């Protein structure tokens, strides 16, 4: 099982978060999803041999919310970001 914290933008209430949780939980391979509308994030525990982040992001978009993917602490660079040459 893998745990990822992803961005879920545009939620206005705990009811919105609950709806996203329910939709994510319906996906095959999702063990658990906890969505927090205040932080605009979802913690998702999933079987990466069954489902990937791309499919999880797509479900968030289908719910009408923005998802740029996995949240990374600001002090870390995203893997796809090239290092700056100084």
PDB file with SEQRES, HELIX, SHEET and CRYST1 records, atoms N, CA, C and O in Angstrom:
SEQRES   1 A   86  UNK UNK UNK UNK UNK UNK UNK UNK UNK UNK UNK UNK UNK          
SEQRES   2 A   86  UNK UNK UNK UNK UNK UNK UNK UNK UNK UNK UNK UNK UNK          
SEQRES   3 A   86  UNK UNK UNK UNK UNK UNK UNK UNK UNK UNK UNK UNK UNK          
SEQRES   4 A   86  UNK UNK UNK UNK UNK UNK UNK UNK UNK UNK UNK UNK UNK          
SEQRES   5 A   86  UNK UNK UNK UNK UNK UNK UNK UNK UNK UNK UNK UNK UNK          
SEQRES   6 A   86  UNK UNK UNK UNK UNK UNK UNK UNK UNK UNK UNK UNK UNK          
SEQRES   7 A   86  UNK UNK UNK UNK UNK UNK UNK UNK                              
HELIX    1 AA1 UNK A   14  UNK A   25  1                                  12    
HELIX    2 AA2 UNK A   53  UNK A   62  1                                  10    
SHEET    1 AA1 3 UNK A   2  UNK A   7  0                                        
SHEET    2 AA1 3 UNK A  41  UNK A  46 -1                                        
SHEET    3 AA1 3 UNK A  30  UNK A  36 -1                                        
CRYST1    1.000    1.000    1.000  90.00  90.00  90.00 P 1           1          
ATOM      1  N   UNK A   1       0.839  -1.187   0.000  1.00  0.00           N  
ATOM      2  CA  UNK A   1       0.000   0.000   0.000  1.00  0.00           C  
ATOM      3  C   UNK A   1       0.879   1.244   0.000  1.00  0.00           C  
ATOM      4  O   UNK A   1       1.940   1.270   0.623  1.00  0.00           O  
ATOM      5  N   UNK A   2       0.431   2.254  -0.694  1.00  0.00           N  
ATOM      6  CA  UNK A   2       1.137   3.524  -0.757  1.00  0.00           C  
ATOM      7  C   UNK A   2       0.219   4.608  -0.208  1.00  0.00           C  
ATOM      8  O   UNK A   2      -0.996   4.558  -0.400  1.00  0.00           O  
ATOM      9  N   UNK A   3       0.799   5.578   0.467  1.00  0.00           N  
ATOM     10  CA  UNK A   3       0.046   6.723   0.969  1.00  0.00           C  
ATOM     11  C   UNK A   3       0.541   7.978   0.270  1.00  0.00           C  
ATOM     12  O   UNK A   3       1.743   8.240   0.230  1.00  0.00           O  
ATOM     13  N   UNK A   4      -0.384   8.750  -0.279  1.00  0.00           N  
ATOM     14  CA  UNK A   4      -0.051  10.013  -0.932  1.00  0.00           C  
ATOM     15  C   UNK A   4      -0.986  11.093  -0.425  1.00  0.00           C  
ATOM     16  O   UNK A   4      -2.153  10.841  -0.128  1.00  0.00           O  
ATOM     17  N   UNK A   5      -0.454  12.295  -0.331  1.00  0.00           N  
ATOM     18  CA  UNK A   5      -1.257  13.467   0.000  1.00  0.00           C  
ATOM     19  C   UNK A   5      -1.351  14.282  -1.281  1.00  0.00           C  
ATOM     20  O   UNK A   5      -0.339  14.720  -1.827  1.00  0.00           O  
ATOM     21  N   UNK A   6      -2.578  14.479  -1.754  1.00  0.00           N  
ATOM     22  CA  UNK A   6      -2.788  15.202  -3.001  1.00  0.00           C  
ATOM     23  C   UNK A   6      -3.566  16.483  -2.746  1.00  0.00           C  
ATOM     24  O   UNK A   6      -4.274  16.606  -1.746  1.00  0.00           O  
ATOM     25  N   UNK A   7      -3.427  17.428  -3.656  1.00  0.00           N  
ATOM     26  CA  UNK A   7      -4.164  18.682  -3.567  1.00  0.00           C  
ATOM     27  C   UNK A   7      -5.587  18.469  -4.076  1.00  0.00           C  
ATOM     28  O   UNK A   7      -5.800  17.792  -5.082  1.00  0.00           O  
ATOM     29  N   UNK A   8      -6.549  19.047  -3.380  1.00  0.00           N  
ATOM     30  CA  UNK A   8      -7.942  19.069  -3.844  1.00  0.00           C  
ATOM     31  C   UNK A   8      -8.412  20.509  -3.650  1.00  0.00           C  
ATOM     32  O   UNK A   8      -8.780  20.906  -2.544  1.00  0.00           O  
ATOM     33  N   UNK A   9      -8.398  21.277  -4.720  1.00  0.00           N  
ATOM     34  CA  UNK A   9      -8.728  22.699  -4.624  1.00  0.00           C  
ATOM     35  C   UNK A   9     -10.151  23.001  -5.003  1.00  0.00           C  
ATOM     36  O   UNK A   9     -10.738  22.328  -5.850  1.00  0.00           O  
ATOM     37  N   UNK A  10     -10.712  24.027  -4.364  1.00  0.00           N  
ATOM     38  CA  UNK A  10     -12.034  24.509  -4.713  1.00  0.00           C  
ATOM     39  C   UNK A  10     -13.160  24.040  -3.813  1.00  0.00           C  
ATOM     40  O   UNK A  10     -14.320  24.373  -4.054  1.00  0.00           O  
ATOM     41  N   UNK A  11     -12.840  23.275  -2.781  1.00  0.00           N  
ATOM     42  CA  UNK A  11     -13.899  22.815  -1.870  1.00  0.00           C  
ATOM     43  C   UNK A  11     -14.319  23.973  -0.962  1.00  0.00           C  
ATOM     44  O   UNK A  11     -13.491  24.782  -0.545  1.00  0.00           O  
ATOM     45  N   UNK A  12     -15.607  24.036  -0.667  1.00  0.00           N  
ATOM     46  CA  UNK A  12     -16.135  25.137   0.142  1.00  0.00           C  
ATOM     47  C   UNK A  12     -16.591  24.718   1.533  1.00  0.00           C  
ATOM     48  O   UNK A  12     -16.814  25.567   2.396  1.00  0.00           O  
ATOM     49  N   UNK A  13     -16.731  23.411   1.756  1.00  0.00           N  
ATOM     50  CA  UNK A  13     -17.257  22.972   3.046  1.00  0.00           C  
ATOM     51  C   UNK A  13     -16.856  21.535   3.334  1.00  0.00           C  
ATOM     52  O   UNK A  13     -16.308  20.838   2.481  1.00  0.00           O  
ATOM     53  N   UNK A  14     -17.143  21.112   4.553  1.00  0.00           N  
ATOM     54  CA  UNK A  14     -16.898  19.723   4.931  1.00  0.00           C  
ATOM     55  C   UNK A  14     -17.770  18.783   4.103  1.00  0.00           C  
ATOM     56  O   UNK A  14     -17.393  17.636   3.864  1.00  0.00           O  
ATOM     57  N   UNK A  15     -18.922  19.260   3.669  1.00  0.00           N  
ATOM     58  CA  UNK A  15     -19.802  18.448   2.821  1.00  0.00           C  
ATOM     59  C   UNK A  15     -19.132  18.157   1.478  1.00  0.00           C  
ATOM     60  O   UNK A  15     -19.237  17.047   0.955  1.00  0.00           O  
ATOM     61  N   UNK A  16     -18.450  19.148   0.928  1.00  0.00           N  
ATOM     62  CA  UNK A  16     -17.689  18.936  -0.314  1.00  0.00           C  
ATOM     63  C   UNK A  16     -16.630  17.871  -0.107  1.00  0.00           C  
ATOM     64  O   UNK A  16     -16.474  16.968  -0.929  1.00  0.00           O  
ATOM     65  N   UNK A  17     -15.902  17.980   0.996  1.00  0.00           N  
ATOM     66  CA  UNK A  17     -14.844  17.020   1.308  1.00  0.00           C  
ATOM     67  C   UNK A  17     -15.417  15.614   1.448  1.00  0.00           C  
ATOM     68  O   UNK A  17     -14.825  14.650   0.963  1.00  0.00           O  
ATOM     69  N   UNK A  18     -16.545  15.496   2.098  1.00  0.00           N  
ATOM     70  CA  UNK A  18     -17.180  14.189   2.281  1.00  0.00           C  
ATOM     71  C   UNK A  18     -17.557  13.573   0.928  1.00  0.00           C  
ATOM     72  O   UNK A  18     -17.398  12.371   0.715  1.00  0.00           O  
ATOM     73  N   UNK A  19     -18.052  14.408   0.029  1.00  0.00           N  
ATOM     74  CA  UNK A  19     -18.420  13.923  -1.301  1.00  0.00           C  
ATOM     75  C   UNK A  19     -17.216  13.390  -2.064  1.00  0.00           C  
ATOM     76  O   UNK A  19     -17.299  12.349  -2.716  1.00  0.00           O  
ATOM     77  N   UNK A  20     -16.094  14.105  -1.982  1.00  0.00           N  
ATOM     78  CA  UNK A  20     -14.873  13.653  -2.649  1.00  0.00           C  
ATOM     79  C   UNK A  20     -14.392  12.343  -2.024  1.00  0.00           C  
ATOM     80  O   UNK A  20     -13.985  11.424  -2.735  1.00  0.00           O  
ATOM     81  N   UNK A  21     -14.441  12.262  -0.695  1.00  0.00           N  
ATOM     82  CA  UNK A  21     -14.054  11.021  -0.002  1.00  0.00           C  
ATOM     83  C   UNK A  21     -14.865   9.840  -0.521  1.00  0.00           C  
ATOM     84  O   UNK A  21     -14.312   8.780  -0.815  1.00  0.00           O  
ATOM     85  N   UNK A  22     -16.179  10.027  -0.633  1.00  0.00           N  
ATOM     86  CA  UNK A  22     -17.049   8.943  -1.091  1.00  0.00           C  
ATOM     87  C   UNK A  22     -16.703   8.517  -2.506  1.00  0.00           C  
ATOM     88  O   UNK A  22     -16.684   7.324  -2.810  1.00  0.00           O  
ATOM     89  N   UNK A  23     -16.426   9.486  -3.379  1.00  0.00           N  
ATOM     90  CA  UNK A  23     -16.091   9.162  -4.762  1.00  0.00           C  
ATOM     91  C   UNK A  23     -14.749   8.447  -4.869  1.00  0.00           C  
ATOM     92  O   UNK A  23     -14.607   7.505  -5.648  1.00  0.00           O  
ATOM     93  N   UNK A  24     -13.768   8.889  -4.092  1.00  0.00           N  
ATOM     94  CA  UNK A  24     -12.463   8.228  -4.114  1.00  0.00           C  
ATOM     95  C   UNK A  24     -12.565   6.802  -3.569  1.00  0.00           C  
ATOM     96  O   UNK A  24     -11.930   5.882  -4.086  1.00  0.00           O  
ATOM     97  N   UNK A  25     -13.367   6.634  -2.524  1.00  0.00           N  
ATOM     98  CA  UNK A  25     -13.519   5.309  -1.905  1.00  0.00           C  
ATOM     99  C   UNK A  25     -14.143   4.295  -2.859  1.00  0.00           C  
ATOM    100  O   UNK A  25     -13.947   3.091  -2.689  1.00  0.00           O  
ATOM    101  N   UNK A  26     -14.887   4.759  -3.854  1.00  0.00           N  
ATOM    102  CA  UNK A  26     -15.514   3.860  -4.821  1.00  0.00           C  
ATOM    103  C   UNK A  26     -14.519   3.281  -5.816  1.00  0.00           C  
ATOM    104  O   UNK A  26     -14.803   2.275  -6.467  1.00  0.00           O  
ATOM    105  N   UNK A  27     -13.350   3.914  -5.936  1.00  0.00           N  
ATOM    106  CA  UNK A  27     -12.362   3.452  -6.903  1.00  0.00           C  
ATOM    107  C   UNK A  27     -11.725   2.149  -6.451  1.00  0.00           C  
ATOM    108  O   UNK A  27     -11.379   1.990  -5.281  1.00  0.00           O  
ATOM    109  N   UNK A  28     -11.574   1.226  -7.378  1.00  0.00           N  
ATOM    110  CA  UNK A  28     -10.923  -0.047  -7.098  1.00  0.00           C  
ATOM    111  C   UNK A  28      -9.457   0.223  -6.750  1.00  0.00           C  
ATOM    112  O   UNK A  28      -8.762   0.919  -7.491  1.00  0.00           O  
ATOM    113  N   UNK A  29      -8.993  -0.319  -5.642  1.00  0.00           N  
ATOM    114  CA  UNK A  29      -7.606  -0.147  -5.221  1.00  0.00           C  
ATOM    115  C   UNK A  29      -7.410   0.884  -4.127  1.00  0.00           C  
ATOM    116  O   UNK A  29      -6.332   0.972  -3.540  1.00  0.00           O  
ATOM    117  N   UNK A  30      -8.458   1.674  -3.844  1.00  0.00           N  
ATOM    118  CA  UNK A  30      -8.368   2.666  -2.769  1.00  0.00           C  
ATOM    119  C   UNK A  30      -8.698   1.976  -1.455  1.00  0.00           C  
ATOM    120  O   UNK A  30      -9.779   1.410  -1.295  1.00  0.00           O  
ATOM    121  N   UNK A  31      -7.778   2.024  -0.533  1.00  0.00           N  
ATOM    122  CA  UNK A  31      -7.985   1.448   0.797  1.00  0.00           C  
ATOM    123  C   UNK A  31      -8.692   2.451   1.707  1.00  0.00           C  
ATOM    124  O   UNK A  31      -9.619   2.101   2.438  1.00  0.00           O  
ATOM    125  N   UNK A  32      -8.232   3.718   1.648  1.00  0.00           N  
ATOM    126  CA  UNK A  32      -8.807   4.758   2.507  1.00  0.00           C  
ATOM    127  C   UNK A  32      -8.535   6.128   1.894  1.00  0.00           C  
ATOM    128  O   UNK A  32      -7.483   6.349   1.294  1.00  0.00           O  
ATOM    129  N   UNK A  33      -9.485   7.042   2.046  1.00  0.00           N  
ATOM    130  CA  UNK A  33      -9.315   8.425   1.600  1.00  0.00           C  
ATOM    131  C   UNK A  33      -9.863   9.343   2.676  1.00  0.00           C  
ATOM    132  O   UNK A  33     -10.999   9.186   3.123  1.00  0.00           O  
ATOM    133  N   UNK A  34      -9.047  10.302   3.086  1.00  0.00           N  
ATOM    134  CA  UNK A  34      -9.465  11.310   4.062  1.00  0.00           C  
ATOM    135  C   UNK A  34      -9.229  12.680   3.438  1.00  0.00           C  
ATOM    136  O   UNK A  34      -8.098  13.037   3.109  1.00  0.00           O  
ATOM    137  N   UNK A  35     -10.310  13.444   3.279  1.00  0.00           N  
ATOM    138  CA  UNK A  35     -10.232  14.735   2.606  1.00  0.00           C  
ATOM    139  C   UNK A  35     -10.463  15.845   3.624  1.00  0.00           C  
ATOM    140  O   UNK A  35     -11.374  15.761   4.447  1.00  0.00           O  
ATOM    141  N   UNK A  36      -9.633  16.888   3.564  1.00  0.00           N  
ATOM    142  CA  UNK A  36      -9.725  18.031   4.470  1.00  0.00           C  
ATOM    143  C   UNK A  36      -9.939  19.283   3.634  1.00  0.00           C  
ATOM    144  O   UNK A  36      -9.041  19.702   2.904  1.00  0.00           O  
ATOM    145  N   UNK A  37     -11.125  19.886   3.733  1.00  0.00           N  
ATOM    146  CA  UNK A  37     -11.406  21.051   2.900  1.00  0.00           C  
ATOM    147  C   UNK A  37     -10.640  22.280   3.363  1.00  0.00           C  
ATOM    148  O   UNK A  37     -10.362  23.162   2.550  1.00  0.00           O  
ATOM    149  N   UNK A  38     -10.291  22.370   4.638  1.00  0.00           N  
ATOM    150  CA  UNK A  38      -9.545  23.523   5.150  1.00  0.00           C  
ATOM    151  C   UNK A  38      -8.145  23.565   4.541  1.00  0.00           C  
ATOM    152  O   UNK A  38      -7.684  24.619   4.102  1.00  0.00           O  
ATOM    153  N   UNK A  39      -7.477  22.420   4.517  1.00  0.00           N  
ATOM    154  CA  UNK A  39      -6.127  22.369   3.947  1.00  0.00           C  
ATOM    155  C   UNK A  39      -6.142  22.157   2.438  1.00  0.00           C  
ATOM    156  O   UNK A  39      -5.116  22.318   1.778  1.00  0.00           O  
ATOM    157  N   UNK A  40      -7.304  21.795   1.888  1.00  0.00           N  
ATOM    158  CA  UNK A  40      -7.404  21.555   0.460  1.00  0.00           C  
ATOM    159  C   UNK A  40      -6.599  20.343   0.019  1.00  0.00           C  
ATOM    160  O   UNK A  40      -5.931  20.358  -1.015  1.00  0.00           O  
ATOM    161  N   UNK A  41      -6.681  19.291   0.833  1.00  0.00           N  
ATOM    162  CA  UNK A  41      -5.886  18.106   0.522  1.00  0.00           C  
ATOM    163  C   UNK A  41      -6.655  16.827   0.818  1.00  0.00           C  
ATOM    164  O   UNK A  41      -7.676  16.827   1.506  1.00  0.00           O  
ATOM    165  N   UNK A  42      -6.129  15.748   0.276  1.00  0.00           N  
ATOM    166  CA  UNK A  42      -6.672  14.414   0.546  1.00  0.00           C  
ATOM    167  C   UNK A  42      -5.505  13.484   0.806  1.00  0.00           C  
ATOM    168  O   UNK A  42      -4.519  13.482   0.069  1.00  0.00           O  
ATOM    169  N   UNK A  43      -5.625  12.699   1.856  1.00  0.00           N  
ATOM    170  CA  UNK A  43      -4.656  11.652   2.135  1.00  0.00           C  
ATOM    171  C   UNK A  43      -5.276  10.356   1.640  1.00  0.00           C  
ATOM    172  O   UNK A  43      -6.339   9.943   2.104  1.00  0.00           O  
ATOM    173  N   UNK A  44      -4.600   9.721   0.692  1.00  0.00           N  
ATOM    174  CA  UNK A  44      -5.153   8.545   0.038  1.00  0.00           C  
ATOM    175  C   UNK A  44      -4.202   7.366   0.234  1.00  0.00           C  
ATOM    176  O   UNK A  44      -3.013   7.454  -0.072  1.00  0.00           O  
ATOM    177  N   UNK A  45      -4.743   6.271   0.745  1.00  0.00           N  
ATOM    178  CA  UNK A  45      -3.994   5.027   0.885  1.00  0.00           C  
ATOM    179  C   UNK A  45      -4.514   4.099  -0.203  1.00  0.00           C  
ATOM    180  O   UNK A  45      -5.706   3.797  -0.255  1.00  0.00           O  
ATOM    181  N   UNK A  46      -3.611   3.648  -1.072  1.00  0.00           N  
ATOM    182  CA  UNK A  46      -4.048   2.860  -2.219  1.00  0.00           C  
ATOM    183  C   UNK A  46      -3.022   1.807  -2.611  1.00  0.00           C  
ATOM    184  O   UNK A  46      -1.848   1.882  -2.249  1.00  0.00           O  
ATOM    185  N   UNK A  47      -3.505   0.829  -3.359  1.00  0.00           N  
ATOM    186  CA  UNK A  47      -2.660  -0.237  -3.880  1.00  0.00           C  
ATOM    187  C   UNK A  47      -2.157   0.228  -5.243  1.00  0.00           C  
ATOM    188  O   UNK A  47      -2.914   0.263  -6.213  1.00  0.00           O  
ATOM    189  N   UNK A  48      -0.882   0.581  -5.310  1.00  0.00           N  
ATOM    190  CA  UNK A  48      -0.341   1.142  -6.543  1.00  0.00           C  
ATOM    191  C   UNK A  48      -0.217   0.121  -7.675  1.00  0.00           C  
ATOM    192  O   UNK A  48       0.108   0.490  -8.803  1.00  0.00           O  
ATOM    193  N   UNK A  49      -0.472  -1.158  -7.387  1.00  0.00           N  
ATOM    194  CA  UNK A  49      -0.505  -2.153  -8.462  1.00  0.00           C  
ATOM    195  C   UNK A  49      -1.872  -2.187  -9.130  1.00  0.00           C  
ATOM    196  O   UNK A  49      -2.033  -2.778 -10.198  1.00  0.00           O  
ATOM    197  N   UNK A  50      -2.863  -1.548  -8.495  1.00  0.00           N  
ATOM    198  CA  UNK A  50      -4.231  -1.545  -9.018  1.00  0.00           C  
ATOM    199  C   UNK A  50      -4.611  -0.179  -9.588  1.00  0.00           C  
ATOM    200  O   UNK A  50      -5.294  -0.107 -10.609  1.00  0.00           O  
ATOM    201  N   UNK A  51      -4.177   0.899  -8.943  1.00  0.00           N  
ATOM    202  CA  UNK A  51      -4.566   2.254  -9.336  1.00  0.00           C  
ATOM    203  C   UNK A  51      -3.354   3.173  -9.182  1.00  0.00           C  
ATOM    204  O   UNK A  51      -2.475   2.928  -8.355  1.00  0.00           O  
ATOM    205  N   UNK A  52      -3.321   4.236  -9.991  1.00  0.00           N  
ATOM    206  CA  UNK A  52      -2.214   5.185  -9.896  1.00  0.00           C  
ATOM    207  C   UNK A  52      -2.743   6.592  -9.604  1.00  0.00           C  
ATOM    208  O   UNK A  52      -3.951   6.828  -9.588  1.00  0.00           O  
ATOM    209  N   UNK A  53      -1.813   7.513  -9.373  1.00  0.00           N  
ATOM    210  CA  UNK A  53      -2.208   8.889  -9.049  1.00  0.00           C  
ATOM    211  C   UNK A  53      -2.963   9.553 -10.189  1.00  0.00           C  
ATOM    212  O   UNK A  53      -3.827  10.396  -9.948  1.00  0.00           O  
ATOM    213  N   UNK A  54      -2.655   9.190 -11.411  1.00  0.00           N  
ATOM    214  CA  UNK A  54      -3.351   9.772 -12.561  1.00  0.00           C  
ATOM    215  C   UNK A  54      -4.849   9.487 -12.489  1.00  0.00           C  
ATOM    216  O   UNK A  54      -5.661  10.379 -12.737  1.00  0.00           O  
ATOM    217  N   UNK A  55      -5.217   8.270 -12.155  1.00  0.00           N  
ATOM    218  CA  UNK A  55      -6.636   7.893 -12.039  1.00  0.00           C  
ATOM    219  C   UNK A  55      -7.292   8.584 -10.844  1.00  0.00           C  
ATOM    220  O   UNK A  55      -8.460   8.967 -10.907  1.00  0.00           O  
ATOM    221  N   UNK A  56      -6.542   8.738  -9.764  1.00  0.00           N  
ATOM    222  CA  UNK A  56      -7.080   9.418  -8.579  1.00  0.00           C  
ATOM    223  C   UNK A  56      -7.322  10.888  -8.898  1.00  0.00           C  
ATOM    224  O   UNK A  56      -8.368  11.437  -8.553  1.00  0.00           O  
ATOM    225  N   UNK A  57      -6.351  11.530  -9.560  1.00  0.00           N  
ATOM    226  CA  UNK A  57      -6.526  12.925  -9.980  1.00  0.00           C  
ATOM    227  C   UNK A  57      -7.734  13.075 -10.890  1.00  0.00           C  
ATOM    228  O   UNK A  57      -8.500  14.029 -10.756  1.00  0.00           O  
ATOM    229  N   UNK A  58      -7.905  12.135 -11.816  1.00  0.00           N  
ATOM    230  CA  UNK A  58      -9.027  12.205 -12.746  1.00  0.00           C  
ATOM    231  C   UNK A  58     -10.360  12.164 -12.005  1.00  0.00           C  
ATOM    232  O   UNK A  58     -11.291  12.881 -12.372  1.00  0.00           O  
ATOM    233  N   UNK A  59     -10.465  11.332 -10.965  1.00  0.00           N  
ATOM    234  CA  UNK A  59     -11.713  11.262 -10.198  1.00  0.00           C  
ATOM    235  C   UNK A  59     -11.977  12.584  -9.475  1.00  0.00           C  
ATOM    236  O   UNK A  59     -13.121  13.034  -9.406  1.00  0.00           O  
ATOM    237  N   UNK A  60     -10.933  13.203  -8.940  1.00  0.00           N  
ATOM    238  CA  UNK A  60     -11.102  14.508  -8.277  1.00  0.00           C  
ATOM    239  C   UNK A  60     -11.631  15.521  -9.292  1.00  0.00           C  
ATOM    240  O   UNK A  60     -12.537  16.293  -8.977  1.00  0.00           O  
ATOM    241  N   UNK A  61     -11.076  15.528 -10.507  1.00  0.00           N  
ATOM    242  CA  UNK A  61     -11.553  16.432 -11.560  1.00  0.00           C  
ATOM    243  C   UNK A  61     -13.002  16.138 -11.921  1.00  0.00           C  
ATOM    244  O   UNK A  61     -13.782  17.062 -12.149  1.00  0.00           O  
ATOM    245  N   UNK A  62     -13.370  14.862 -11.976  1.00  0.00           N  
ATOM    246  CA  UNK A  62     -14.758  14.478 -12.276  1.00  0.00           C  
ATOM    247  C   UNK A  62     -15.714  15.001 -11.217  1.00  0.00           C  
ATOM    248  O   UNK A  62     -16.882  15.264 -11.506  1.00  0.00           O  
ATOM    249  N   UNK A  63     -15.223  15.152  -9.990  1.00  0.00           N  
ATOM    250  CA  UNK A  63     -16.059  15.690  -8.900  1.00  0.00           C  
ATOM    251  C   UNK A  63     -16.202  17.212  -9.001  1.00  0.00           C  
ATOM    252  O   UNK A  63     -16.973  17.816  -8.257  1.00  0.00           O  
ATOM    253  N   UNK A  64     -15.458  17.824  -9.921  1.00  0.00           N  
ATOM    254  CA  UNK A  64     -15.561  19.267 -10.122  1.00  0.00           C  
ATOM    255  C   UNK A  64     -14.526  20.076  -9.362  1.00  0.00           C  
ATOM    256  O   UNK A  64     -14.693  21.285  -9.200  1.00  0.00           O  
ATOM    257  N   UNK A  65     -13.468  19.445  -8.896  1.00  0.00           N  
ATOM    258  CA  UNK A  65     -12.436  20.137  -8.130  1.00  0.00           C  
ATOM    259  C   UNK A  65     -11.098  20.080  -8.840  1.00  0.00           C  
ATOM    260  O   UNK A  65     -10.871  19.244  -9.715  1.00  0.00           O  
ATOM    261  N   UNK A  66     -10.221  20.982  -8.446  1.00  0.00           N  
ATOM    262  CA  UNK A  66      -8.892  21.063  -9.029  1.00  0.00           C  
ATOM    263  C   UNK A  66      -7.951  20.112  -8.303  1.00  0.00           C  
ATOM    264  O   UNK A  66      -8.020  19.975  -7.081  1.00  0.00           O  
ATOM    265  N   UNK A  67      -7.075  19.458  -9.050  1.00  0.00           N  
ATOM    266  CA  UNK A  67      -6.066  18.596  -8.438  1.00  0.00           C  
ATOM    267  C   UNK A  67      -4.795  18.671  -9.276  1.00  0.00           C  
ATOM    268  O   UNK A  67      -4.763  18.209 -10.416  1.00  0.00           O  
ATOM    269  N   UNK A  68      -3.744  19.262  -8.696  1.00  0.00           N  
ATOM    270  CA  UNK A  68      -2.480  19.343  -9.431  1.00  0.00           C  
ATOM    271  C   UNK A  68      -1.591  18.147  -9.143  1.00  0.00           C  
ATOM    272  O   UNK A  68      -0.518  18.009  -9.730  1.00  0.00           O  
ATOM    273  N   UNK A  69      -2.031  17.287  -8.247  1.00  0.00           N  
ATOM    274  CA  UNK A  69      -1.263  16.089  -7.946  1.00  0.00           C  
ATOM    275  C   UNK A  69      -0.798  16.036  -6.513  1.00  0.00           C  
ATOM    276  O   UNK A  69      -1.398  16.633  -5.619  1.00  0.00           O  
ATOM    277  N   UNK A  70       0.279  15.313  -6.312  1.00  0.00           N  
ATOM    278  CA  UNK A  70       0.802  15.076  -4.978  1.00  0.00           C  
ATOM    279  C   UNK A  70       1.379  16.364  -4.395  1.00  0.00           C  
ATOM    280  O   UNK A  70       2.102  17.097  -5.070  1.00  0.00           O  
ATOM    281  N   UNK A  71       1.051  16.625  -3.138  1.00  0.00           N  
ATOM    282  CA  UNK A  71       1.601  17.790  -2.450  1.00  0.00           C  
ATOM    283  C   UNK A  71       2.997  17.455  -1.946  1.00  0.00           C  
ATOM    284  O   UNK A  71       3.222  16.407  -1.342  1.00  0.00           O  
ATOM    285  N   UNK A  72       3.921  18.358  -2.204  1.00  0.00           N  
ATOM    286  CA  UNK A  72       5.300  18.191  -1.785  1.00  0.00           C  
ATOM    287  C   UNK A  72       5.638  19.380  -0.890  1.00  0.00           C  
ATOM    288  O   UNK A  72       5.297  20.512  -1.233  1.00  0.00           O  
ATOM    289  N   UNK A  73       6.296  19.159   0.245  1.00  0.00           N  
ATOM    290  CA  UNK A  73       6.676  20.292   1.091  1.00  0.00           C  
ATOM    291  C   UNK A  73       7.439  21.339   0.290  1.00  0.00           C  
ATOM    292  O   UNK A  73       8.214  20.990  -0.600  1.00  0.00           O  
ATOM    293  N   UNK A  74       7.231  22.621   0.596  1.00  0.00           N  
ATOM    294  CA  UNK A  74       7.820  23.712  -0.175  1.00  0.00           C  
ATOM    295  C   UNK A  74       9.343  23.694  -0.184  1.00  0.00           C  
ATOM    296  O   UNK A  74       9.961  24.243  -1.096  1.00  0.00           O  
ATOM    297  N   UNK A  75       9.956  23.069   0.818  1.00  0.00           N  
ATOM    298  CA  UNK A  75      11.417  23.053   0.844  1.00  0.00           C  
ATOM    299  C   UNK A  75      12.003  21.965  -0.054  1.00  0.00           C  
ATOM    300  O   UNK A  75      13.223  21.858  -0.179  1.00  0.00           O  
ATOM    301  N   UNK A  76      11.152  21.166  -0.675  1.00  0.00           N  
ATOM    302  CA  UNK A  76      11.606  20.122  -1.594  1.00  0.00           C  
ATOM    303  C   UNK A  76      11.232  20.486  -3.018  1.00  0.00           C  
ATOM    304  O   UNK A  76      10.183  21.086  -3.254  1.00  0.00           O  
ATOM    305  N   UNK A  77      12.074  20.132  -3.955  1.00  0.00           N  
ATOM    306  CA  UNK A  77      11.771  20.342  -5.373  1.00  0.00           C  
ATOM    307  C   UNK A  77      10.986  19.152  -5.890  1.00  0.00           C  
ATOM    308  O   UNK A  77      11.179  18.025  -5.435  1.00  0.00           O  
ATOM    309  N   UNK A  78      10.121  19.399  -6.817  1.00  0.00           N  
ATOM    310  CA  UNK A  78       9.424  18.301  -7.477  1.00  0.00           C  
ATOM    311  C   UNK A  78      10.436  17.566  -8.343  1.00  0.00           C  
ATOM    312  O   UNK A  78      11.351  18.175  -8.897  1.00  0.00           O  
ATOM    313  N   UNK A  79      10.269  16.281  -8.453  1.00  0.00           N  
ATOM    314  CA  UNK A  79      11.214  15.467  -9.207  1.00  0.00           C  
ATOM    315  C   UNK A  79      11.364  15.922 -10.652  1.00  0.00           C  
ATOM    316  O   UNK A  79      12.456  15.833 -11.214  1.00  0.00           O  
ATOM    317  N   UNK A  80      10.285  16.409 -11.265  1.00  0.00           N  
ATOM    318  CA  UNK A  80      10.376  16.807 -12.665  1.00  0.00           C  
ATOM    319  C   UNK A  80      10.934  18.207 -12.859  1.00  0.00           C  
ATOM    320  O   UNK A  80      11.198  18.604 -13.994  1.00  0.00           O  
ATOM    321  N   UNK A  81      11.122  18.973 -11.779  1.00  0.00           N  
ATOM    322  CA  UNK A  81      11.691  20.313 -11.876  1.00  0.00           C  
ATOM    323  C   UNK A  81      13.192  20.225 -12.086  1.00  0.00           C  
ATOM    324  O   UNK A  81      13.880  19.577 -11.297  1.00  0.00           O  
ATOM    325  N   UNK A  82      13.725  20.865 -13.134  1.00  0.00           N  
ATOM    326  CA  UNK A  82      15.172  20.829 -13.307  1.00  0.00           C  
ATOM    327  C   UNK A  82      15.843  21.721 -12.263  1.00  0.00           C  
ATOM    328  O   UNK A  82      15.287  22.752 -11.884  1.00  0.00           O  
ATOM    329  N   UNK A  83      17.033  21.334 -11.794  1.00  0.00           N  
ATOM    330  CA  UNK A  83      17.729  22.173 -10.829  1.00  0.00           C  
ATOM    331  C   UNK A  83      18.171  23.479 -11.472  1.00  0.00           C  
ATOM    332  O   UNK A  83      18.520  23.512 -12.652  1.00  0.00           O  
ATOM    333  N   UNK A  84      18.157  24.549 -10.696  1.00  0.00           N  
ATOM    334  CA  UNK A  84      18.583  25.835 -11.241  1.00  0.00           C  
ATOM    335  C   UNK A  84      20.102  25.881 -11.291  1.00  0.00           C  
ATOM    336  O   UNK A  84      20.785  25.389 -10.392  1.00  0.00           O  
ATOM    337  N   UNK A  85      20.603  26.466 -12.332  1.00  0.00           N  
ATOM    338  CA  UNK A  85      22.049  26.578 -12.472  1.00  0.00           C  
ATOM    339  C   UNK A  85      22.463  27.942 -11.950  1.00  0.00           C  
ATOM    340  O   UNK A  85      21.975  28.974 -12.409  1.00  0.00           O  
ATOM    341  N   UNK A  86      23.356  27.931 -11.000  1.00  0.00           N  
ATOM    342  CA  UNK A  86      23.680  29.175 -10.315  1.00  0.00           C  
ATOM    343  C   UNK A  86      25.030  29.612 -10.577  1.00  0.00           C  
ATOM    344  O   UNK A  86      25.453  30.649 -10.067  1.00  0.00           O  
TER     345      UNK A  86                                                      
END                                                                             
